[in-house]
């Protein structure tokens, strides 16, 4: 949406696409596969060797008990295992079954959802694509994390630019993000607070 908003002001394709991709650069989106990979490597380094299932379980349980998250799990939208995660795991099983990092990905998949369900820690305890993608890139020698977002972005550029061309062809109007007043915010936040208190 950021790309389309920028382009609707008649900015050129470079500014529009780069603005949209910059919006992906936070750890909750475009940097997510790096964060998941960092988590896996830190887990291994903290344990000091290729971990057993019990060590992975204890490590993750300790994180949850200390109100920490497990990277790649508990997506806000997905309610099933991300099918891209499943495809990556199938690829890994075929081409890198003995890779240490990929092995930890599979251990986490077998352990973390059960922990999250047992503790009621997440509406969706299943992994998203990022829980596996970084380990595959790492295995094939792409160890420079800064380039992970580039790969993430390249796959989206064709779709973004096709939408830009279509919007221009249809002479779509400028997109103006909605703004709200302070009074509107107070009213809506008060309503949410009331709803939360009623649920308690």
C-alpha positions, 0 to 999 in steps of 0.5 A: 500500500505504501508503494501505491500511495507514493505513486498516486502522488505521481512519484516515479517508479523508483521512489514508489518502490523504494519507499514501499520496500523501506517499509518492509525493513523492520524486524516484524516483516522484511527482517523477520527471516534474519531475526529467526535465523539469529534466534536459532544460532543464538539458541545453539550458541547458548546451549553450546552444541547441537541441542537435544529435543529436551534442551530445545524445549527447556530453552524455549520454555524458559523464554516463554516463562520470562515473557519473551517470544520465540521468533517465527511463531505466533503470527497475528494473522495465520491460523495454520502452518504457513504453507511456504514453511511446509514447502521449505521444510520439504525442500530441506528434507530433500537437499540438506537433511544433515544441516545443523541449523535446518535440524533446529528449525525442525526441532522447533516445529515439533516442540514450540507449537505444543508449548504455546498451546499448553501455555495459552501463549498465542492464538496461532502457535504455528510457524510462518515462512520466516521460521525456515527461510533464513536457515536455507539461505544460510546453508547455501552460503548467503550469510550476509543478513542485510541481503535477506530483505533484498531477496524478500523484496525482489520477489514482490517488485513485479507485482508492485510495478504491475499495479503501478502501471494499472493505476496510471492506465486507469487514471486512479486518483491520489491516495490520501491516508485517513487522518483522525482528530484527537477527539476521535482517538479519545472516543475510540480508545475509551470504547476499547477500554470499556470492552476490555474491562467487560471481558474481564 
